Amino acid sequence: MKDTIFTNHAKHRCQNRGIPPKVVKFIIDNGKSLNTHGNKKYFIPKKILRSLKYEHKDFLKSYDKFIKNTAVVCNGDVVITAMKITKRIYLK
């Protein structure tokens, strides 16, 4: 994604949950996506995280905790919300 736009709801949720905007952008750019209710939910599975370990070493070292436990819901270039992952996400 070129330019990510955050809705007011997304800004508020990221701030409440302590998720930095650069982590949200990283997840969208590097993660997998699932279709959910007409939107896309992005997250980074462990397998992809391991492959990114060498290319983005410093970023992952700083934000590892956030990246593992965060999912982002988008509609096009607009971030609707960001949430903590509490359940296992099944890929089809």
C-alpha positions in Angstrom: 0.0 0.0 0.0 1.3 3.4 -0.9 -0.5 5.8 1.5 -2.4 4.4 4.5 -5.3 6.5 5.8 -6.5 5.9 9.4 -10.1 6.5 10.3 -10.8 8.3 13.6 -11.9 5.0 15.0 -8.6 3.4 14.0 -6.5 6.2 15.5 -8.5 5.9 18.7 -8.1 2.1 18.9 -4.4 2.2 18.1 -3.9 4.8 20.8 -6.0 2.9 23.4 -4.2 -0.4 22.6 -0.7 1.1 22.4 -0.2 0.0 18.8 2.2 2.4 16.9 1.1 3.4 13.4 4.3 2.2 11.9 3.5 -1.3 13.1 0.1 -1.1 11.5 1.7 -0.1 8.2 4.3 -2.9 8.5 1.6 -5.5 9.0 -0.3 -4.3 6.0 2.8 -4.2 3.8 4.2 -7.6 4.9 1.4 -9.7 6.2 -1.2 -12.1 5.0 -4.8 -11.1 4.5 -8.2 -12.7 4.9 -11.5 -11.5 3.6 -13.9 -10.6 6.4 -17.3 -8.9 5.9 -16.2 -7.1 2.7 -12.9 -5.9 4.3 -9.5 -7.4 4.6 -7.9 -8.5 7.9 -4.1 -8.4 7.9 -1.8 -10.2 10.3 1.7 -11.7 10.2 2.0 -15.5 10.8 5.1 -17.0 12.5 6.3 -18.4 9.2 6.4 -15.0 7.5 7.8 -13.4 10.6 10.8 -15.8 10.5 11.4 -14.9 6.8 11.3 -11.2 7.6 13.7 -11.6 10.5 16.8 -10.9 8.4 15.5 -8.1 6.2 13.9 -6.0 9.0 16.0 -7.1 12.0 16.0 -3.8 13.9 12.3 -3.1 13.4 11.3 -6.6 14.5 13.6 -6.3 17.5 11.9 -3.1 18.6 8.2 -4.0 17.8 8.2 -7.9 18.0 5.6 -8.0 20.7 3.1 -5.8 18.8 3.7 -7.5 15.4 3.0 -11.0 16.7 -0.3 -10.0 18.5 -1.9 -7.5 16.2 -4.4 -7.8 13.4 -5.5 -4.8 11.2 -8.8 -4.5 9.3 -8.7 -2.4 6.1 -11.0 -1.4 3.3 -8.7 -0.5 0.4 -6.1 2.0 1.7 -8.3 2.9 4.7 -7.5 1.3 8.1 -10.7 0.7 9.9 -9.4 -0.7 13.1 -6.5 -2.5 14.7 -6.9 -5.2 17.4 -5.0 -7.6 19.5 -5.2 -11.2 18.4 -6.8 -13.4 21.1 -7.7 -16.5 19.1 -6.0 -18.5 16.5 -6.6 -17.3 12.9 -7.2 -20.1 10.5 -6.1 -19.7 6.9 -8.1 -21.4 4.2 
